[in-house]
């Protein structure tokens, strides 16, 4: 449930995974979210992705969702 090595090693693509969260989790209101779920198979860049940060064992006790939408809005090396 994480990004590919190619995305992680590309500073521009990795920076796109810095997404909004509650300021009680991060004082600047953003955190890097590499964990994501693919909703379905097939459909290419239209298949939705959910990028999230699991803080259920942390100070907020929540799962923070930073992005939900078509894969084409979260650029990578395959889209």
C-alpha positions as CSV (number, residue, x, y, z in Angstrom):
1,X,0.0,0.0,0.0
2,X,2.8,2.4,-0.7
3,X,4.3,4.2,-3.7
4,X,6.8,2.6,-6.1
5,X,10.5,3.2,-5.6
6,X,10.4,5.4,-8.8
7,X,7.9,7.8,-7.2
8,X,9.6,7.8,-3.9
9,X,13.0,8.6,-5.5
10,X,11.5,11.4,-7.7
11,X,11.3,14.6,-5.7
12,X,8.6,16.2,-7.9
13,X,6.3,13.2,-7.8
14,X,7.0,12.6,-4.1
15,X,6.2,16.2,-3.3
16,X,2.8,15.7,-4.8
17,X,2.0,13.2,-2.1
18,X,2.3,15.9,0.6
19,X,-1.3,16.3,1.4
20,X,-3.5,18.2,3.9
21,X,-4.2,16.9,7.4
22,X,-5.6,18.2,10.7
23,X,-3.1,20.6,12.3
24,X,-3.2,18.6,15.5
25,X,-1.3,15.9,13.5
26,X,1.2,18.3,11.8
27,X,1.6,21.9,12.7
28,X,1.8,23.1,9.1
29,X,-1.4,21.2,8.1
30,X,0.4,18.8,5.7
31,X,2.0,15.3,5.8
32,X,3.5,13.0,3.3
33,X,1.0,10.2,2.3
34,X,2.6,7.4,0.4
35,X,0.0,4.9,1.5
36,X,-2.9,4.5,-0.9
37,X,-5.6,2.2,-2.0
38,X,-6.7,1.5,-5.6
39,X,-10.5,1.1,-5.7
40,X,-10.8,-1.2,-8.8
41,X,-8.8,-2.9,-11.5
42,X,-8.7,-1.7,-15.1
43,X,-9.8,1.7,-16.3
44,X,-6.3,3.2,-16.4
45,X,-6.1,6.7,-15.1
46,X,-9.8,6.9,-14.2
47,X,-9.6,4.4,-11.4
48,X,-9.9,6.2,-8.0
49,X,-7.1,6.2,-5.5
50,X,-7.4,7.0,-1.8
51,X,-4.2,8.5,-0.2
52,X,-4.2,8.3,3.5
53,X,-2.2,8.5,6.7
54,X,-2.9,6.0,9.5
55,X,-2.6,7.8,12.9
56,X,-5.0,5.4,14.7
57,X,-2.2,4.6,17.2
58,X,-1.0,8.2,17.3
59,X,-2.2,11.5,18.9
60,X,-5.3,12.0,16.8
61,X,-6.5,8.4,16.7
62,X,-7.7,8.8,13.2
63,X,-7.1,7.8,9.6
64,X,-6.5,11.0,7.6
65,X,-7.6,11.0,4.0
66,X,-5.6,13.5,1.9
67,X,-6.8,12.6,-1.6
68,X,-9.7,10.7,-3.1
69,X,-10.1,10.8,-6.9
70,X,-9.0,9.6,-10.3
71,X,-5.4,8.4,-10.6
72,X,-4.8,11.0,-13.4
73,X,-4.7,13.7,-10.7
74,X,-1.9,12.0,-8.8
75,X,0.9,12.0,-11.4
76,X,3.3,9.1,-11.6
77,X,5.6,7.4,-14.1
78,X,2.8,5.2,-15.5
79,X,0.0,7.7,-16.0
